[in-house]
Amino acid sequence: MIIRSFLFLLFIFSTLPSDLHAADALRFNRPVPLRAQGAIEVYAKESLQPSLTGLSIAATDLNNDGINEFIIRDQACPAPAEPCRYVVLGDTEQGIVLLGDFQAREIMLGNSFSHGVRDLLVKDSEGNDFIFGQYVWDAQTSRYTMVNKGDASIHAR
């Protein structure tokens, strides 16, 4: 009986669609080093039009180099109820650089990588919590680029 159950589960898992992605939620408003926080606030005020104020910051290492990148949004953002602007930033020796800019209800970190950089799953659908656009790293432009609009199914964790 145990062997039958195991074989049944093995069959079920082997027949799942191959386009499913695991995803991790971003964690906003955790402590960020003061130098990085200050640089991000200056960049948001001076370089983003319209500028973001009262920032929520999620720090995450997108390319496994041991240095965090930052995803920011306006603190007043009502996400996921309404779409908001999310901006992906890198902190380099030359200063803050723009890596991506999205309108979304939610952004999650995919478990797949493109050119060594973690893919992002961007939710902009109002009706379906499991449909995301997939953004991958474009090494030529040094920015995130959309590859799938609204058809990247995910398993949230």
N, C-alpha and C positions, 0 to 999 in steps of 0.2 A: 504494500500500500504506500509506503514512504517513497519507494522508487517511482511508482506511478505519479505521485504528487510532484516529485522533483522533475520528472520528464515533462509533465504538463506545464509546470512553471517555466522550464527551459524553452519549451515550444512557444509559449505566450511571449516571453521576452525576446525571442529571436524573430518574431513576426511584427514587432513594433516598427512603426515608420522610422526610417533612418534620418529624417530631417529634424528630429527632436533635439533640442539643446537644453543642457542644464544651465541654470542662471543663479547668480547671487545678487541679493539686494544691496543697494548702496546704503551706507550708514552716514547720515548727515549729522553735523554738529558735534562730532567727537573732537577732542583737542587736536589742534594743528599748531606746529611750531610758529612762534610769534613772527619771525622773519618772513616765513612763507605767507602767513595770514596778511601781514602788512603789504607785501608785494602784490598779492592777489587783490586786495582792496584797492590799491592804487591802479592796477591794471584795469579792473572792472570800472572804475570811475573815469579813467582817462581814455581807454581804448574800446570799450564796448558801447555801441550806440543802438538802442537806448541803453544807458548804463544801468547796472544792477545795483541795488542798495540793500542794506540789511542782509548780507549774504548768508546762505547756508552752504557749508563746504563739506564735501565727502572726499577724504584722502584715500587713494588706492594706488597700488603699484601695478600699472597696466602692462609693463613690459618685463617684469621680473628682474629689474636691475638694482633693486634695493632702494630706489628713490621713488617717493610717491608722486603721482600726478594728482590733479584735483578736478573734481566735477562740482561746479557751483550752480546755484539757482537763487532766485530772489527769496528771501525769508518769508515774504507774504504769499508765496506760491501756494495755491490751493490743491496742488497735485495730490492724489491722482484724479480728483473730481474735475479739474479743468487743466488743459494743457498749459505748460509753463516753458520758459526758456531755460535750457541747461547748456552750460559751456564747459568744455573740457580744456584744461590748461596744464602745461608742463612748466616746471621750475628749473631753468637752466642757469649756467654761469652768466649768460648774457641777459637774463631776466625771464619774465613770464612770457610764454609763447602759446598761441592759440592752436589747439589740436582738433577741436570740433565744436560745433554750435548747432543745437537741435531745439525744436519745439516738440514737447512730449508730455504725456501724462505721467510717465515713469521711465527711468532708465535702469536697466539691470546689466550686470557683468556676465557676459557669456563665458562658457568654459572652453571655447575654441579660440585659436590664435591665428592671426594673419601677419606674416613678416615678423613674427616674434612679439606682436602686440595683441593684447586681449580684445576680442570682439565685443561690441556693445549691442544690446537688444533694447530697442527704443519703442515704447508703447505709445501709440497715438490714437488707438481705436477706443471709442467710447463704450461700445457694446460688448466687446470680447476681451476678457482679461488674459487670454492666452495667445493672442496674435501680436507679434512684434515685428518691426522693421529691423533688419540686421545691418549694422555698420561695421566695416572692417577697416584696418589700417592700410592706407595707400602710401607706400614708401616713396613714390615719386613726388607726391605733393606734401608729404608729412602731415596728413590730415585724415580724419575718419571719413569714409565714403559709404553711401548706402549701396548694398548689393541686393537686398530683398526687401520689398515694401509690403508689409502686412501679411506675409505668408510664412514667416519663420515661427513655427510652433515651439513652445518651450515647456519645460517642467520647472516650475519655480521651486527653490529650496529655501 
